[in-house]
Amino acid sequence: MRAAVAACAAVALTATLTAPAFADARPAAVAHQGRGDLVSVEPVAELSKAQVAAFLARAEIGDDTVRHGVRAYRLTYRTIGTDGRPTTATGLLTLPVGGERRLDLVSDTHGTMVHRDYAPSVAADFGKLPSYLHASAGRAVAAPDYLGLGKGPGTHPYMDTRSAVTASLDMLSAARTAAQRLHRPLTGDVYATGFSQGGQVAMALGRELSSGQARGFRLRALAPVAGPYDLTGEEVPALYDGRVNDISGLFYVSYFLVAQNRLHPLYSDPSEAFRAPYDERVEALFDGEHQEEDVVTQLPGSVKELLTPEFYERLRHPDGALLTALKSQDDSCDWKPKVPVRLYASAGDTDVPIGNARSCAADLAAHGVRAPVLDQGAVDHFGSFKKGGPKAVAWFDRLAR
């Protein structure tokens, strides 16, 4: 996938960096100290309408909703780390070329990525796809890189929902400031979406927006795609009954354990969780500088081969700190949205089984909210985005009329 679309992006990027359109939008520092304050704006890409269509075509996504070219900017902004202390993060702001002067905003939160350069503001391929898809339909798009990805400092606290949400909220504020400077002010209406890990983040972000945590922003709709909303009830059991394929399960589990152990100790020594020789290498693989291929080739073929027998059974029946780490990610749908919600998923997904979406729908139903699970059929994990993503764009179009 990354190889397929990189060439198209590279051509567009080469043309972009000398474009006159960026004459008033060169990297600029802003001296403020609060959360969401904008530090810098840097133009990173410009694509015509035809180039956007070609970019999407490389990913086998149709151009039915493409009405504009796009301009994309890397934002650096102030936020807080997992310890509550000030830090910075980066994200991608993408604006349509033409259309309405005042723009509604899409918050697009991305899925699992291990290398920092896969993040939206840096990536030349899939990391920008959702942003281009939504912006070309006529809305601004704020896509946070999260902590420790893109140009942000430190390592990424993978599947730490709280910090993903704070980084996403602060990205909205930074996007509002940047859009104003770029003479494309925002209306305050937010349509929240995200894929995979980002689907779960989108639901949790929606809850914060609904509770008034981002002054001046109004949640309009939620359309997450293939999110892991239920680790304890669906995702972890699926690792053991074959619904999650071995390679994806291996990747997610190793990443989750290493990242969560940095936040909430799950083991005191890697050998307690990982078999030799993987115990000596697994933590270093998740430093933000390794690509997915590097990680997978240095690990065994399955979770069972990776974990010690004791930890393998502990993951099957989690307790203590491990159970707390898992369950702390499982409440993103346990609230009552006052906006329409659609849950896109696919029966053929062997990364994030569709049962996750059904669990989310059940949580919402317990609060009196009907959220349909829209099955995209016998397609794989990314296939759920290829089919569901454009449908979310078209749905946002209808809601905005």
PyMOL commands that set and color helices and strands:
alter all, ss='L'
color gray80, all
select helices_A, chain A and resi 2-16+20-22+49-58+116-118+126-135+161-181+197-210+231-241+246-263+270-273+278-280+282-285+292-297+303-306+309-316+320-327+355-366+381-400
alter helices_A, ss='H'
color red, helices_A
select strands_A, chain A and resi 38-47+69-80+86-97+103-109+140-144+186-195+218-225+343-345+373-375
alter strands_A, ss='S'
color yellow, strands_A
deselect
rebuild
show_as cartoon
